[in-house]
């Protein structure tokens, strides 16, 4: 019984690092979600603009901005999904570590694979997030024909 308690205690100690990683992932998801909300708010504002009597150039600029915002929404969504998958994989690592100890099963390889998959998912999330930021910054460098509300 003593070695079983010691094993569980050891797993708890090892689970601390992934739990901190989960905190970081949750913070990143929150930041991405806030950014997505801002993009959607801007999209709604642009779509609500009345440009019935506006020149053709203003209408084209509005359509370009809507298309750009659609792309940014898609990229933000993909980044959030990848970060959520990474979080789920880290949760599986923690849960399976405890299950392995309780059932006395060697899950070291499974845990390693899940952790590597979590890292690949985070790499994807951060890469897509960076792409969304690049799209936004490069769009801001062009002159805007549509006034902001």
N, C-alpha and C positions, 0 to 999 in steps of 0.2 A: 504494500500500500504506500509506503514511504517513497519508493522510487517512482510510483505513478504520480504522486503529488509533486515530486521534484520535476518530473517530465512536464507536467502541466505548467508549473511555475516557469520552467525554462521556455516553453512555447509562449507564455505571456510576455516574457522579456523580449523574445524575438519578434513578437507581433507589434511591439511599440513602434518600430521604424515604419512598417507599412501603414500604421494608423496615422502617423504624422504625414506620410505621403498622401493619404486620403484627405487630410485637412488641406493640403496644398492643392490637390485636384479640385476639391469643392470650392476653394477660393478662386481658382482659375475659371471654373464653370460659372461662378457668380459674375466674374468680370466679363466673360464672354456673353452671358445672358443680358447683362446691362447694356453692352454694346449692341447686341441684337435688338433690344427694345428701342434704343435710340435710332437705329437704322429704320425700323418699322415705323416709328413716329414720324421720321422725315418722309418716308414713303407715303404715308397717309396725308401729310401736309401737301406734298407735291401733287398727289392725285386729286386733292380737294381744290386746288387752284382753278379759278375760273379764267380760262384763256380763250373764250369764245371769239372775242374781237381782237385777239393778239395777233401780231405778225407771224408769218409762217416759221421764221427762225426761232421764235419763242416756243412755239408748239414743238418743233423738232428738238430744241434743247430740253424741254420738259420730258419728252419721250426718251431721250438719251439718259437723262438723270434717273428716270423710272427703271430703265433697263440696268443701269449701273447699280441702283439700290437692290434690284432683284438679284443680281449677281452677288452682292455683298451679303444679302440675307441667306442665300444658298451656302456661301462659304462659311458664314458664322454658324449656321445650323450644322454643317458637316463637322466643324471644329468641336462644337458642343457634344455632338453624338460620339465622336472619337474620345473625348475626355470622359464622358459618362461610361463608355465601354472600358476605358482604363480603370476607372474607379470600381466598376463591377469586378473586373479581373483581380484587382488588389483585394477586394472583399473576399473573393473566392480563395485567394492565397491564405488569408488569415483563417477563414473557416476551415479549409482543408488541413491546415497545420494542426488545428485542434482535433479534427476528426482523425487524422493520422495518429496522433498521440493516444487518443481515447480508444481507438480500435487496434492500436499497436501495429499499424501498417506503414511501410516505408513509402511515403509520397514525395520524396525529395525531388525526383525528376519532374513529376507533375507540377510541383510548386515552382520549380525553376522555369519550366516552360510557360506557366501562367504569368509569372513575373516578367519574363522577357516579352510576352505578348502585351502585357500592360504597358511596358516601356515603349514598344512599337506604336501602340495606340496613342500614348502621350506624345511621341514624336510626330505622329500624324496630326494630332490635335493642334500642337504648337505650330507646325508647318502651315497648316491650312489657316490658322488664325493669323499668322504672319502674312500670308498671301492676301487675306481680307484687308489687313492694315495697309499693305502695299497698294492694293486697288484703290482704297480710300484716299491715301496720300497722293497717288499719281493723279487721281481725278480732281483733287483740290488745286493742283498746279495749273489746270486749264481754266481759262476764264469762264465764268458762269453767266448764261443769258437769262436764267430763271431767277427772279428775286426770291430771297428767303423770307418766310413769314415770321 
